[in-house]
Amino acid sequence: MFDPLKKEKAKVQQAKINAELAKKYSQRQFEKAKYSSKSFISSPTGIAGMFVAGSINGATSDVPKPISSVIVSLLLKLF
């Protein structure tokens, strides 16, 4: 039997397969990124980075000037 839409149906089927593969690949990449970010955050480098970021945030927030200058001077002495 002759099917004039055979090529179009094949293209649609292939597009569905490609979309499913892309979705699975995206999910796998997301899980990989989530795992690597969790492992970085729990590493000593990540902990030190969070401490430094929190110190800078605390030093630049609305706190009295003497406390922030002490924190900044301590950070400068560390580095």
N, C-alpha and C positions, 0 to 999 in steps of 0.2 A: 504494500500500500504506500502511496506517495504522500509524504508529509512535507508541505511547503515551509513549515516553521521548525524543521528539524535542527537547522544550524542555530537559530535563536534559542531554542530550548536547551541545546548543548551549552551555549554561552551563559545562559541563566544558571544552569547547573554548575558550571565551572565557577561562576561568580559566587555562588553559595558556598562552594568548597573553599574558595580563596578567603571569603569572609570568616568562615569558621577557623581556618588556619591562622589568620591574622589575629582573631580574638584569643585563641589559645596562646599564641606567641606573646601578645600583649600581657596576658595574665601571668605568663611565666616570667617575663621581664619585670613586671611589677613585684612579684614575689621575690625575685632575686634582689631588686633594689631595696625592698623592705628588709630583707635579711642582712644585706651588707650595711645598711644604715644602722640597724640594731647592733650589729657587731662593732661598728665604729664608735657608736655612742657608749658602749660598755667597755671600750678599750681605754687604756691610760691616756692616750692622746685625746680621745673624745671627752673624757672627764676633765682633763686639764683645759681643753678648749671651752667647755661649758663654764668652768670656774672663771676663766679669764673674761669670757663674755658677760657673765653675771657681775664680775667685779667692775668692768667698764660701765655696765648699765647702772650699777649702784653708785658709781663715782660720778656719773653725769646726771643722775636724777635730782629731784628736789630734796636735797639733804643739806644741812648746814655746811658752810664752806670749809671749816677746819677738818671735818671728818673726811670729806672727799679729797682734800689735799693730802691728808695722811695716807689714804688708800693709794692715790696716784703715786706718791713718793715711794711707797713700799713696792708697788708694781715696777716702777722704774729701777729700783735697786735690785729686784729679782732678775731683770733682763739686762 
